[in-house]
Amino acid sequence: MTSPASPPVPPLADLLAGARVVSLPLATRFRGVEHREAALIEGPLGWAEFSPFLEYADDEAATWLAAAIDFAWHAQPEAVRTEIPVNATLPAVPVERVGEVLARYDGCRTVKVKVAERAQTLADDVARVRAVRELLGPEGRVRIDANGGWNVDEAEHAAHALAEFDLEYLEQPCATVAELAELRTRLRRWDLPIAADESVRKAQDPLAVARAGAADLVVVKAQPLGGVRRALEIVAATGLPAVVSSALDTSVGLSQGAALAAALPDLPFDCGLGTASLLAADVVADPLVPRGGAIPAGRVIPDPALLDAHAAPPERRAAWLERIARCHALLSGTA
């Protein structure tokens, strides 16, 4: 896909001068970690977040830095809504913890349930989804996210096993575009939509999934896609409905996602931007946790006392600043 030329990259010194690195405890273990590290960068237009997961290589992480630069240095697209309806996100917790975790999401009518976790079984997934359905009742919406953890046969089997719970959609049930396309063909009579996440945000060609007819909707995230404008371009080019989600961001990162959701012409699904509820601490005095099932759109300002209280250890701060420098070199063509 052809994209307009990227705006100039500000000098590295400007990024580092306004950078704070934090380590926030999680209320629930997620993605195998108990703390979330993030670099927060202040630019002329406010604060932005740079928080690619630690295992991501610099070439992938550089796109996340481009998103931070875009948000902190450039005006964002006009918003068409001021409030974003959000879903609850349920990690692959034991079934007895389902109620405890979901109680952190005020008013959310939709729950995304993580499934296909390593060292767990389909029976664990079924039990977790059943508990969610019982808590929500028949009017609630349940979607599942396998993060590409199944092959086609496993995904089809899981869809059968979970059919009684009236799923809203399956998010990234398989890893590849070809697998998603085959599964979508197999499930066509079921009226069970397939959403693509990793096949969009981690792909060299984010439009391949749409061209292959491999998904009914796309999950988009502001940071991994290079910013709000770039994500809007991708959604428009796919021609598919979109769900805006987060990457376990602080409230600063969630405000970037909210800016994306606020600018989309249509927002038919609740968004995965309620994940501040998974954090035991945040960087703003009034975190972007769901209230009445929604979060506001708009920039946020970190609290200096919270930045100090949750500052990462010196060695971790140094590692993040070095990472920013390496990604900056890739973006500016000086690597």
TASULVEN-V150001 format. One record per residue. N is the residue number from 1. PSI is psi in whole degrees, 0 to 359 (999 if undefined). Layout:
BEGIN
N_PSI, N_PSI
END
This chain:
BEGIN
1_136, 2_133, 3_149, 4_156, 5_139, 6_144, 7_161, 8_145, 9_127, 10_159, 11_147, 12_321, 13_326, 14_322, 15_314, 16_328, 17_328, 18_21, 19_135, 20_138, 21_128, 22_158, 23_111, 24_131, 25_146, 26_146, 27_333, 28_131, 29_134, 30_135, 31_30, 32_9, 33_159, 34_354, 35_146, 36_119, 37_144, 38_147, 39_129, 40_131, 41_128, 42_126, 43_187, 44_331, 45_3, 46_198, 47_146, 48_167, 49_141, 50_104, 51_50, 52_145, 53_153, 54_332, 55_353, 56_135, 57_165, 58_325, 59_326, 60_318, 61_331, 62_328, 63_324, 64_323, 65_322, 66_322, 67_319, 68_316, 69_315, 70_318, 71_325, 72_341, 73_346, 74_144, 75_144, 76_161, 77_154, 78_137, 79_144, 80_0, 81_155, 82_352, 83_140, 84_116, 85_137, 86_158, 87_160, 88_146, 89_123, 90_110, 91_174, 92_63, 93_160, 94_151, 95_330, 96_349, 97_359, 98_310, 99_319, 100_314, 101_314, 102_339, 103_343, 104_352, 105_95, 106_121, 107_8, 108_128, 109_351, 110_140, 111_130, 112_121, 113_125, 114_132, 115_178, 116_31, 117_141, 118_144, 119_4, 120_168, 121_169, 122_326, 123_323, 124_317, 125_315, 126_316, 127_320, 128_315, 129_321, 130_317, 131_321, 132_313, 133_320, 134_323, 135_320, 136_329, 137_179, 138_338, 139_342, 140_162, 141_133, 142_124, 143_153, 144_151, 145_114, 146_354, 147_38, 148_22, 149_354, 150_153, 151_180, 152_315, 153_318, 154_319, 155_319, 156_318, 157_317, 158_320, 159_319, 160_314, 161_333, 162_3, 163_327, 164_347, 165_8, 166_65, 167_143, 168_314, 169_167, 170_123, 171_124, 172_60, 173_328, 174_164, 175_323, 176_159, 177_319, 178_319, 179_319, 180_319, 181_317, 182_317, 183_319, 184_322, 185_315, 186_327, 187_9, 188_322, 189_347, 190_345, 191_44, 192_101, 193_153, 194_130, 195_138, 196_128, 197_283, 198_329, 199_350, 200_304, 201_339, 202_8, 203_147, 204_325, 205_95, 206_350, 207_354, 208_323, 209_325, 210_317, 211_327, 212_357, 213_36, 214_357, 215_155, 216_339, 217_164, 218_145, 219_124, 220_146, 221_135, 222_314, 223_305, 224_339, 225_2, 226_10, 227_172, 228_313, 229_314, 230_319, 231_321, 232_320, 233_317, 234_315, 235_314, 236_320, 237_328, 238_329, 239_16, 240_154, 241_153, 242_146, 243_127, 244_133, 245_178, 246_176, 247_48, 248_52, 249_161, 250_177, 251_336, 252_311, 253_322, 254_328, 255_329, 256_315, 257_321, 258_325, 259_323, 260_311, 261_324, 262_334, 263_348, 264_136, 265_321, 266_143, 267_77, 268_346, 269_150, 270_144, 271_153, 272_54, 273_22, 274_16, 275_355, 276_339, 277_344, 278_350, 279_143, 280_349, 281_161, 282_181, 283_358, 284_153, 285_331, 286_83, 287_155, 288_60, 289_153, 290_137, 291_118, 292_28, 293_17, 294_162, 295_155, 296_153, 297_142, 298_157, 299_154, 300_159, 301_122, 302_149, 303_121, 304_323, 305_322, 306_324, 307_319, 308_317, 309_328, 310_22, 311_136, 312_155, 313_155, 314_320, 315_327, 316_322, 317_315, 318_319, 319_320, 320_321, 321_323, 322_323, 323_318, 324_316, 325_318, 326_317, 327_324, 328_320, 329_323, 330_318, 331_326, 332_357, 333_22, 334_5, 335_999
END
